[in-house]
Amino acid sequence: NTVVDAFAGVGGTSIQFAKIVIMLLVLKINYSFELDNKRTKYFRENAIIYGVWDKIDLICGDFLKCRDLNVDLVFINPD
């Protein structure tokens, strides 16, 4: 019941995953990784606007270096 957005950008996909939590109560944790501090700021603002900030654990870091997450789904869009 956990999902990772490996390259979160400003949060579009992560926000949609978080909305699934609200609507269906199927996902417990939504981890989102982003390297760029400016994009993480925009991500936070977007998630607050859409009312899902409390459903997302935003990590400013490199997903490819993370080894300790126990997750069910990894979404990758390195665009």
N, C-alpha and C positions, 0 to 999 in steps of 0.2 A: 503493500500500500504506500510505498514511497517512490517518488520520482525525482530525477535530477535533470535540470536544464543546464547542460554542460557549457554552453556559450550564450549566456542570457541576454547580452546587449542591454536594451532599455526596458526589457521585461515583457514584451508582447506575448510570447509563448508561456512564460511562467505565470503570468496573470490569468491566462486561459486555463492552465492546469489548476490554479488556485480556485477559480470559479467552479470547477468540477467538484472540488472539496465542498463548497457551499451547497451546490445543487444536489449532488448525489451522495455526499459523505463517504466517498470511496477512498480518497487519498488522505493519508495521515500527515505526511510531511512532503513539502515541496522545497528541495534544495536548488538554489540557482547560483551559478558561478559566473563571475565577470571580472576581468583583469583591470579594466579601465575605471579609475575613480570617478570621472565625469559621468560615464554611463551608469555607474551604480547610483549616483545622485538622481539621475533622471528615472532610473528604475524605481527607486524608492518613491519618488513623487507620483509616478504612474500607478504604482500599486496602492498608494494611499487614495488617489482619485477613484480607483475602481473598487475600493473597500476590501482589499485582500492582503494588505500588508502583514497582518497578523498570521496569515496562512503560509508565509514564505520565509525561509531562512536564506538570506542573501549572503553569499560568501565572496568577498573581494579576493580572488585568488585564482590559481591555475588548476582547473579540473584535472588536467592530465597528470598533475603531481599528487593528486589526492588518492590515497590508498585505503583509507579506513572507513568508508561509507558502506553501509549495508542497505542496498536499495533494490527495488524491483524493476525499475525502468530508467534508462538513460536516454534522454532526447538530445541528439547532436545535430546542430545546424550551424556550422562554422562560417556562416555568411557574413 
